[in-house]
Every structure is written in C-alpha cells, then in structure tokens.
Amino acid sequence: MVATLAALDPGDLPAARDLLRASCAHDRAAQVAEEKLFGVSPRGAPVAFAARKGGILIGVAATCGDRVRLVAVHPAARGEGVGSQLLGACEAEVWKGAARRARMLDEPGNYLAPGVDVANVDAIAWLGRRGYIRRDEHTNLLVDVRTNPRVTVARAVELVARAAERGYEVRRARRDEAEALSAAISIGFGGAWPFEVERALASDPPGVHVASRDGRLAAFAAHDGNNRGLGWFGPAGTWPEHRGQGLGEALLVACLVDIAAAHPTAEIAWIGPREFYQRAVGVVGERTFAVMTKDSPFKRSTIPPAM
Ligand SMILES: CC(C)(COP(=O)(O)OP(=O)(O)OC[C@H]1O[C@@H](n2cnc3c(N)ncnc32)[C@H](O)[C@@H]1OP(=O)(O)O)[C@@H](O)C(=O)NCCC(=O)NCCS
C-alpha cells in the first residue's frame, strides 16, 4: 500500500509527537514538535505534511522558505519510499517559492538543529543519494549547568556587581521592552535575532537578560527563543563600543542559571567564539552539524507556478 500525503492537521500533533519520539534519535524533536511543524519563523508559516497508511500517521515533514525543517518516518515504516515522498513534497514547495537551492534544517529563527547531526550518518547518506551536498559545518557546545562552579547564582550576582562597578546595569528584560529591544537588535545585529529574542521574551520568566549604561542598551543574551523548552542558549550580542567589559559573560551566566532550573545541560547553539564560552563557563561536549543543500533541478523559466 502506498502512503498518502496530505497537509498535517493541528489535530495530528499528539500522533506527530509520538512519531518524532520514535524516529529522531539525534534531536529532541518530539519536545518541540509544535514549534517545528506549525510555528512561524521570520520567513512565515511552514507547510507541513502527513504521510499515512491505513489512516495511521507514519511520517511527517515541514518546510518553510528554502529550508526543509524536518523529515521523519517511523522506524517500522522505513525503506518503503515514504521518506522520499515527504522530501519530494517539501522540495516541490521550495521550488514553487522560486528558491534555487534547498537546504536542510538550519532555518534562521526556527531550527531543530543548525544542520544534520554528523552522527546521523544514515540520514546524511540518504540525503546524499537524493542530490544533497555537504557544504559546511556548524557547532553546538554543551555546558554543564548543574554542577559547574562557574554557573551558580552566586557567580551571576558577582558578575552583575562587577558590571555595576563599571557603570552597567545588568538585569532580566521585561516583556514590555519587546519593541524597543527588537528594534535595537535589528539595527545592531539583524538577521533572525530580533525574532528569537521576541520569542525568548515571551517565556515565563522572560528568557532575555540585558546590560545598559546611562539608559542605553549595551548587550543582550537570550535562551529558549528557538527550541523552547530544550535549554538552548542564544542569540547574544554586545554592541562593539561595550565589548571587553565582562557583559557577555555576565549575561551568559544569567541565562545559564535560568536554564539550570529545568536542565542539567545547556546547549549553546550555532556558535561563533568557542574560546569565549570555554573560558567563561567551560565546555563538556559538542555536536557538529552538516549543512546540506541541493540545487534546483529547474531552470528559472521552468519552475512550476505557485498554485
Ligand atoms: C531519513 C528517513 C526520513 C528516510 O525515511 P525512509 O522512509 O526510510 O526513506 P525511503 O524509504 O524513501 O528511502 C530509504 C531507502 O528505501 C528504498 N526503498 C525501498 N522500498 C522502496 C519503495 N517501495 N519506494 C521507494 N524507495 C524504496 C529507497 O530507495 C531508499 O534506498 P537508498 O537509501 O539506498 O536510496 C528516515 O530514516 C528517518 O526518519 N530518519 C530519522 C529522522 C532523520 O534523520 N531525518 C533526516 C533529517 S531531518
């Protein structure tokens, strides 16, 4: 029996969650099922697919813009072409949007992971056989936040006091600051960061800490803006004129103390300066992700029109 593909319905969410729990050994996809399958990103809302056999959900996939957010097939239903069907449906959406290149997973603002975990060798090979090329790598760092002497409330307080000696106020951001914060981050850093910070601000308590001097924003750090509930840190940024004052470290530790309330380990996503994190809080592990892309098979003039 061939699988039937249809739009994933919000009512499918509990079954999709179970399916992701059984399917995704490398990512905690089940815990963020709603965010990945239905949540918006700066590019808009995703298109999500359900694959069924005999009415049973056996596979799900989602795509948004040029990114394939997720493809998963229940282990009991693999090797029957269902994954290929779902991937093909996602790619058709990408080409409809006239993108020239499809890319797996790392959708700015709403990503399950910043690429395919390099430990997921089967998926990487499977994608390779479907025209995907491994182009780049991103890294996530893992930080112990439960038994780490550099991640304690006392150290957070000490770093806040040290910043105060230099004229900075370091504190948790408030929800009513969303607009101003978003505008400032947009100008200073851009990309998907304002979106993620707004999402982090909506957590309870708000997952954003800020530093300011003379009422002007100097630095910010956020957690759980993407993959809410997984304890992922980022984004974070210090405006250039305020760098080298310990603000990044103070804000990082404040966020990690938040994360420690719910998780033993924090994941610092899609990192830039590895040495900074190593020095500030220590690193107990890391994950590497392959950026995988596939070029459109259509010449520009032959892209099927959007329906
Ligand atoms: C990667 C994944 C989605 C593949 O799902 P799948 O349903 O097994 O995929 P397919 O059946 O289409 O392809 C698997 C193989 O079965 C073959 N196959 C067997 N019977 C088939 C049939 N009737 N029709 C088509 N293909 C068939 C395919 O050709 C393919 O062989 P190949 O890998 O040598 O090319 C699945 O392993 C999975 O869910 N993994 C965990 C989640 C994950 O890592 N996702 C990727 C990143 S989001």
The ligand as an ORCA input file, in Angstrom:
! r2SCAN-3c Opt
* xyz 0 1
  C      15.877      9.600      6.677
  C      14.468      8.976      6.706
  C      13.455     10.116      6.691
  C      14.274      8.068      5.480
  O      12.935      7.551      5.505
  P      12.500      6.254      4.615
  O      11.042      6.240      4.593
  O      13.217      5.061      5.053
  O      13.048      6.705      3.183
  P      12.870      5.909      1.790
  O      12.122      4.653      2.036
  O      12.309      6.848      0.827
  O      14.355      5.606      1.447
  C      15.060      4.560      2.118
  C      15.542      3.505      1.123
  O      14.496      2.618      0.843
  C      14.452      2.383     -0.576
  N      13.119      1.860     -0.916
  C      12.728      0.637     -0.526
  N      11.484      0.412     -0.960
  C      11.079      1.489     -1.645
  C       9.890      1.817     -2.330
  N       8.850      0.997     -2.366
  N       9.808      3.013     -2.932
  C      10.855      3.858     -2.904
  N      12.013      3.585     -2.236
  C      12.131      2.400     -1.616
  C      14.841      3.721     -1.105
  O      15.296      3.662     -2.434
  C      15.949      4.097     -0.178
  O      17.160      3.492     -0.542
  P      18.538      4.330     -0.572
  O      18.628      4.965      0.771
  O      19.550      3.295     -0.806
  O      18.448      5.337     -1.622
  C      14.291      8.106      7.968
  O      15.393      7.215      8.073
  C      14.153      8.853      9.259
  O      13.048      9.207      9.669
  N      15.282      9.114      9.969
  C      15.255      9.834     11.244
  C      14.960     11.298     11.062
  C      16.049     11.964     10.239
  O      17.218     11.740     10.472
  N      15.640     12.798      9.250
  C      16.575     13.462      8.380
  C      16.913     14.817      8.850
  S      15.515     15.790      9.296
*
